[in-house]
Amino acid sequence: MSGYEVTEIGAMDQWRDHFGGFAPARSRDGRRVVDHELAMQYIGVTANALEPGEQAGYWHTHAKVEELYIFLEGRGQMGLDDDLVDVGPGSAVRVGQGVWRTWRAHPESPGQLRWLCIRAGGEQLTHVPDDATRDEPEPRPMPWDEREA
């Protein structure tokens, strides 16, 4: 078995076509739980798309997991405890444990609100990764250099 896996989640304009969720009763159009397709241990990822005016319809919080929402297209809003935050392309929102959250695509959004939600738990990451090893002092050649020669 290999130490890596590859899956294709499709271009962002195809995300809405996927029907999925964490459990069948809570599945919906525009949600793909990528970590159900890959053998991930410490992180989780969903690819999401909501139509303008569509909303999550629920609040939730996590006791152990923190989430990072990275918004790619459209306009939306997140409810974070007592705050309302506008989000759009380039917005990155970290939501820690114990924070209540919900979201919606703004009714005036120019198109679907599309985002990735990255979930992580377990051990705290160090500020600078301390488990990496660089291929030095004589790095192996880049794989594309060999193919383009």
C-alpha positions as CSV (number, residue, x, y, z in Angstrom):
1,M,0.0,0.0,0.0
2,S,1.2,3.5,-0.8
3,G,1.7,6.3,1.6
4,Y,-0.5,8.7,-0.5
5,E,-3.8,8.7,-2.1
6,V,-5.4,10.9,-4.8
7,T,-9.0,11.7,-5.4
8,E,-10.7,14.2,-7.7
9,I,-13.3,16.5,-6.2
10,G,-13.9,18.2,-9.6
11,A,-13.8,21.9,-10.5
12,M,-15.6,24.3,-8.2
13,D,-18.5,24.6,-10.6
14,Q,-19.2,20.9,-10.2
15,W,-19.2,20.9,-6.4
16,R,-23.0,21.6,-6.2
17,D,-23.7,18.5,-8.2
18,H,-22.4,16.2,-5.4
19,F,-24.8,14.9,-2.8
20,G,-23.2,14.0,0.5
21,G,-22.6,14.5,4.2
22,F,-21.4,13.0,7.4
23,A,-24.5,10.8,7.7
24,P,-27.3,10.0,5.2
25,A,-29.9,11.9,7.2
26,R,-27.8,15.0,7.2
27,S,-26.6,14.9,3.6
28,R,-27.4,17.6,1.1
29,D,-26.5,18.9,-2.4
30,G,-23.2,20.6,-2.5
31,R,-21.3,18.8,0.3
32,R,-18.5,16.4,-0.3
33,V,-16.7,14.9,2.7
34,V,-13.3,14.4,1.2
35,D,-11.9,12.6,4.2
36,H,-14.5,9.8,3.8
37,E,-12.8,9.2,0.4
38,L,-9.2,9.3,1.6
39,A,-7.6,7.6,4.6
40,M,-7.0,10.8,6.6
41,Q,-6.0,10.5,10.3
42,Y,-5.6,13.9,11.8
43,I,-7.4,16.3,9.3
44,G,-10.7,16.4,7.6
45,V,-11.9,18.3,4.5
46,T,-15.3,19.1,3.0
47,A,-15.9,20.9,-0.3
48,N,-19.1,22.9,-0.1
49,A,-21.4,25.0,-2.4
50,L,-24.6,26.8,-1.5
51,E,-26.9,28.7,-3.8
52,P,-27.6,32.4,-3.1
53,G,-29.9,32.6,-0.1
54,E,-29.3,29.0,1.0
55,Q,-28.1,28.5,4.6
56,A,-26.8,25.7,6.8
57,G,-30.0,25.8,8.9
58,Y,-28.3,24.8,12.1
59,W,-25.6,26.0,14.6
60,H,-22.9,23.7,15.9
61,T,-19.8,23.7,18.0
62,H,-16.9,21.3,18.6
63,A,-15.2,20.3,21.8
64,K,-12.0,18.9,20.3
65,V,-11.9,20.0,16.6
66,E,-10.9,23.4,15.2
67,E,-12.0,24.3,11.7
68,L,-10.6,26.5,9.0
69,Y,-13.1,27.8,6.4
70,I,-11.4,29.0,3.2
71,F,-13.9,30.9,0.9
72,L,-13.2,30.7,-2.8
73,E,-16.2,32.2,-4.6
74,G,-19.5,34.0,-3.9
75,R,-20.5,36.1,-0.9
76,G,-21.8,34.8,2.4
77,Q,-22.0,35.3,6.1
78,M,-20.9,33.3,9.1
79,G,-22.5,33.5,12.6
80,L,-19.8,33.1,15.1
81,D,-21.1,33.2,18.7
82,D,-22.7,36.7,18.9
83,D,-21.0,38.0,15.8
84,L,-22.0,38.2,12.1
85,V,-19.0,38.1,9.7
86,D,-19.1,38.8,6.0
87,V,-17.1,36.3,3.9
88,G,-16.1,36.1,0.2
89,P,-13.2,35.0,-2.0
90,G,-10.0,35.1,-0.1
91,S,-11.7,35.0,3.4
92,A,-10.1,32.5,5.8
93,V,-11.9,32.0,9.1
94,R,-10.4,29.9,11.9
95,V,-13.0,28.7,14.4
96,G,-11.8,27.3,17.6
97,Q,-13.3,24.8,20.0
98,G,-16.4,25.9,21.9
99,V,-17.3,28.6,19.3
100,W,-20.9,28.3,17.9
101,R,-21.0,28.6,14.2
102,T,-23.4,28.7,11.2
103,W,-23.2,30.1,7.7
104,R,-25.2,31.1,4.7
105,A,-24.8,32.2,1.1
106,H,-25.9,35.9,1.0
107,P,-29.1,36.3,-1.0
108,E,-27.3,38.9,-3.1
109,S,-24.3,36.7,-3.9
110,P,-23.3,36.9,-7.5
111,G,-23.2,33.0,-7.6
112,Q,-22.8,30.0,-5.4
113,L,-20.8,30.4,-2.2
114,R,-18.0,27.9,-2.5
115,W,-15.6,27.0,0.3
116,L,-13.4,24.4,1.8
117,C,-13.7,23.5,5.5
118,I,-10.6,21.9,7.0
119,R,-11.0,20.2,10.3
120,A,-8.1,19.2,12.6
121,G,-7.7,17.8,16.1
122,G,-5.2,15.8,18.0
123,E,-1.9,17.3,18.9
124,Q,-1.2,21.0,18.6
125,L,0.9,21.8,15.7
126,T,4.2,23.6,16.2
127,H,4.6,27.1,14.8
128,V,7.4,25.9,12.5
129,P,7.0,22.2,11.4
130,D,9.6,20.2,13.4
131,D,9.0,16.8,11.8
132,A,10.1,17.6,8.2
133,T,13.3,16.6,6.5
134,R,14.6,18.4,3.4
135,D,16.4,16.5,0.7
136,E,19.8,18.3,1.1
137,P,22.6,18.9,0.4
138,E,22.2,17.0,-2.9
139,P,18.5,17.2,-3.7
140,R,17.0,14.7,-6.1
141,P,15.9,16.1,-9.5
142,M,12.4,17.5,-9.9
143,P,10.2,14.9,-11.6
144,W,9.0,17.4,-14.3
145,D,12.6,18.3,-15.2
146,E,13.2,14.7,-16.3
147,R,10.0,14.4,-18.3
148,E,10.5,17.7,-20.1
149,A,14.1,16.9,-21.1
